[in-house]
Amino acid sequence: MGKITIAIDGYSSTGKSTIAKRLASTLNYIYVDTGAMYRAVTLFALQQGIISERGEVDEATLIDKLSEVHLKFVPNQETGKSDMFLNDVNVEKEIRTMQVSRLVSKVSAIKEVRGKLVKIQQEMGKDKGIVMDGRDIGTVVFPEAELKLFMTASPDKRAARRYKELLEKGEEVTYPEVLKNVEERDRIDSTRTISPLTRAKDAIEFDNSDMGLEEQFERIHEFAKRVIAK
């Protein structure tokens, strides 16, 4: 059977990456976490002092320095997953912090940042056989993807998942702080001028507010098998 492109978009903390990774592994497809790429650019901006203490991004300087940003995914033999490398340094842990989460939507809204990363993403998926998750995969990166999903869940459920995840990683955060971040990211992602978060007309909307991981995966795997078999 021929391989297809699977685009998974949706709000933050809806479990897009978890589902996408497992689906790619089951289908023996390539998995690309585009969110990690935007997080890596955000981390680069922090490292370069391009973001002020108040969270203001010096867009002109970041755009000027984009040529210095080199990203790649490197397989991690211990975890069986791929880690994000920024300029040949493993930053998988650093990009998952609350500090980066607070700022990534602002960096992602910059036209030149999106242009650079979309080109990389399209090159990664040119031969199909790929599962890619993010905010604009089905609308901008791969509008012709054979299977498009749009993941959603209530803000409080998503915040609870993210809060638990951060605590398990040892971060000192509060639930109200995480909920505020989730709602702010929703607002920025949905209202930005460039590639706003929106459901593609032909995407399957998938609300997992009250759904366990196993049920989610089984249902989405069935969607994929039906499309691949066509």
C-alpha positions as CSV (number, residue, x, y, z in Angstrom):
1,M,0.0,0.0,0.0
2,G,1.1,3.5,-0.7
3,K,2.1,5.8,2.1
4,I,0.2,8.9,3.0
5,T,0.7,12.2,4.9
6,I,-1.0,12.5,8.2
7,A,-1.5,16.1,9.6
8,I,-2.5,16.5,13.2
9,D,-3.3,20.0,14.3
10,G,-4.9,21.4,17.5
11,Y,-4.7,23.3,20.7
12,S,-1.8,23.0,23.1
13,S,-1.8,20.1,25.6
14,T,-4.3,18.0,23.6
15,G,-1.9,15.1,23.4
16,K,-1.1,15.7,19.7
17,S,2.5,14.6,20.0
18,T,1.8,11.5,22.1
19,I,-0.8,10.3,19.6
20,A,1.3,11.3,16.6
21,K,4.4,9.5,17.9
22,R,2.5,6.3,18.6
23,L,0.7,6.4,15.3
24,A,4.0,6.9,13.4
25,S,5.6,4.0,15.2
26,T,2.7,1.7,14.5
27,L,2.6,2.6,10.8
28,N,6.4,2.7,10.5
29,Y,6.2,6.3,9.4
30,I,8.4,9.3,10.2
31,Y,7.2,11.5,13.1
32,V,7.9,15.2,13.2
33,D,7.1,17.4,16.2
34,T,6.9,20.8,14.7
35,G,6.2,22.3,18.1
36,A,9.7,21.3,19.2
37,M,11.1,23.3,16.3
38,Y,9.3,26.5,17.3
39,R,10.3,25.9,20.9
40,A,13.9,25.5,19.8
41,V,13.8,28.9,18.0
42,T,12.3,30.4,21.2
43,L,15.1,28.9,23.3
44,F,17.6,30.4,20.8
45,A,16.0,33.8,21.2
46,L,16.3,33.5,25.0
47,Q,19.9,32.4,24.8
48,Q,20.7,35.3,22.6
49,G,19.0,37.9,24.8
50,I,16.5,38.7,22.1
51,I,13.6,38.4,24.5
52,S,13.3,40.9,27.4
53,E,12.6,40.1,31.0
54,R,9.0,41.2,30.3
55,G,8.6,38.8,27.5
56,E,8.9,41.2,24.6
57,V,10.5,39.7,21.5
58,D,13.0,41.9,19.5
59,E,11.6,40.6,16.2
60,A,14.1,42.5,13.9
61,T,17.1,41.0,15.7
62,L,15.6,37.5,15.7
63,I,14.8,37.7,12.0
64,D,18.4,38.9,11.4
65,K,19.8,35.9,13.3
66,L,17.6,33.2,11.9
67,S,20.4,32.1,9.6
68,E,22.3,31.1,12.7
69,V,19.5,28.6,13.8
70,H,20.2,25.0,12.7
71,L,17.7,22.4,13.8
72,K,17.6,18.6,13.5
73,F,16.0,15.6,15.1
74,V,18.4,13.0,16.4
75,P,17.2,9.5,17.4
76,N,17.7,8.8,21.1
77,Q,18.6,5.1,21.6
78,E,17.6,5.1,25.2
79,T,14.1,6.5,24.8
80,G,13.4,5.2,21.3
81,K,12.3,8.7,20.3
82,S,14.0,11.6,18.6
83,D,15.4,14.6,20.4
84,M,15.5,18.2,19.2
85,F,19.0,19.5,18.6
86,L,19.7,23.2,18.3
87,N,23.0,24.1,16.7
88,D,24.3,20.5,17.4
89,V,23.3,20.7,21.1
90,N,20.5,18.4,22.5
91,V,17.9,20.8,23.9
92,E,15.0,18.4,24.4
93,K,14.8,19.1,28.1
94,E,15.3,22.9,27.9
95,I,12.5,23.4,25.3
96,R,9.9,21.8,27.5
97,T,10.1,24.3,30.3
98,M,7.4,26.6,31.4
99,Q,9.6,29.6,30.4
100,V,9.7,28.5,26.8
101,S,5.9,27.6,26.9
102,R,5.1,31.2,27.9
103,L,6.9,32.6,24.9
104,V,6.7,30.1,22.1
105,S,3.4,31.5,20.7
106,K,4.9,35.0,20.4
107,V,7.9,33.6,18.5
108,S,5.7,31.4,16.4
109,A,3.6,34.4,15.2
110,I,6.6,35.9,13.4
111,K,6.2,35.5,9.7
112,E,9.9,34.9,8.9
113,V,10.2,32.2,11.6
114,R,7.2,30.4,10.2
115,G,8.5,30.7,6.7
116,K,11.9,29.2,7.6
117,L,10.4,26.3,9.5
118,V,7.6,25.5,7.1
119,K,10.1,25.1,4.3
120,I,12.1,22.6,6.5
121,Q,8.9,20.7,7.4
122,Q,7.8,20.4,3.7
123,E,11.2,19.1,2.8
124,M,10.9,16.5,5.5
125,G,7.6,15.3,4.2
126,K,8.1,15.4,0.5
127,D,8.1,11.6,0.2
128,K,5.0,11.0,2.4
129,G,5.0,8.3,5.0
130,I,5.0,11.0,7.7
131,V,3.0,12.0,10.7
132,M,3.4,15.7,11.6
133,D,1.7,17.6,14.4
134,G,1.5,21.3,15.1
135,R,-0.9,24.2,14.5
136,D,-0.9,24.7,10.7
137,I,0.1,21.3,9.2
138,G,-3.2,20.6,7.5
139,T,-3.8,24.2,6.5
140,V,-0.4,25.5,5.4
141,V,2.4,22.9,5.5
142,F,0.5,20.0,3.9
143,P,-2.9,21.2,2.7
144,E,-3.1,18.1,0.5
145,A,-2.5,15.7,3.3
146,E,-4.7,12.6,2.9
147,L,-5.6,12.5,6.6
148,K,-6.1,15.6,8.7
149,L,-7.1,15.6,12.4
150,F,-7.9,18.6,14.6
151,M,-7.4,17.9,18.3
152,T,-9.3,19.8,20.9
153,A,-10.2,19.6,24.6
154,S,-11.5,21.9,27.3
155,P,-8.9,24.4,28.6
156,D,-9.2,23.1,32.2
157,K,-8.6,19.5,31.1
158,R,-5.6,20.5,29.0
159,A,-4.2,22.6,31.9
160,A,-4.6,19.7,34.3
161,R,-2.6,17.4,31.9
162,R,0.1,20.0,31.4
163,Y,0.3,20.7,35.1
164,K,0.8,17.0,35.9
165,E,3.5,16.7,33.2
166,L,5.4,19.7,34.5
167,L,5.3,18.5,38.1
168,E,6.6,15.1,37.0
169,K,9.5,16.9,35.4
170,G,10.3,18.7,38.6
171,E,9.2,22.2,37.6
172,E,7.7,24.4,40.3
173,V,4.4,25.7,38.9
174,T,0.9,26.2,40.0
175,Y,-2.3,25.0,38.3
176,P,-3.7,28.6,37.9
177,E,-0.4,29.6,36.2
178,V,-0.6,26.7,33.8
179,L,-4.3,27.3,33.0
180,K,-3.5,31.0,32.3
181,N,-0.7,29.9,29.9
182,V,-3.0,27.5,28.1
183,E,-5.6,30.1,27.6
184,E,-3.1,32.8,26.5
185,R,-1.5,30.4,24.0
186,D,-5.0,29.6,22.6
187,R,-5.7,33.3,22.2
188,I,-2.4,34.1,20.5
189,D,-2.4,31.0,18.3
190,S,-6.0,31.5,17.1
191,T,-5.7,35.3,16.4
192,R,-2.3,35.7,14.9
193,T,-2.2,37.1,11.4
194,I,0.2,34.5,10.0
195,S,-1.1,30.9,9.8
196,P,-3.5,31.1,12.7
197,L,-4.6,27.9,14.4
198,T,-7.8,26.8,12.7
199,R,-9.4,23.6,11.6
200,A,-9.0,22.7,8.0
201,K,-12.3,22.2,6.3
202,D,-11.6,18.6,5.6
203,A,-10.1,17.8,9.0
204,I,-11.7,15.4,11.4
205,E,-12.4,17.3,14.7
206,F,-11.4,15.1,17.7
207,D,-12.4,16.2,21.2
208,N,-10.6,14.2,23.8
209,S,-11.7,16.0,26.9
210,D,-13.2,12.8,28.4
211,M,-11.3,10.2,26.5
212,G,-8.4,8.0,27.6
213,L,-5.2,7.6,25.6
214,E,-5.9,4.1,24.5
215,E,-9.4,4.9,23.1
216,Q,-8.0,7.9,21.3
217,F,-5.3,5.9,19.7
218,E,-7.5,3.1,18.6
219,R,-10.0,5.5,17.0
220,I,-7.3,7.5,15.2
221,H,-5.5,4.4,14.1
222,E,-8.7,3.2,12.5
223,F,-9.1,6.5,10.6
224,A,-5.6,6.1,9.3
225,K,-6.0,2.4,8.2
226,R,-9.2,3.3,6.3
227,V,-7.5,6.1,4.4
228,I,-4.3,4.1,3.7
229,A,-6.4,1.2,2.3
230,K,-8.2,3.4,-0.2
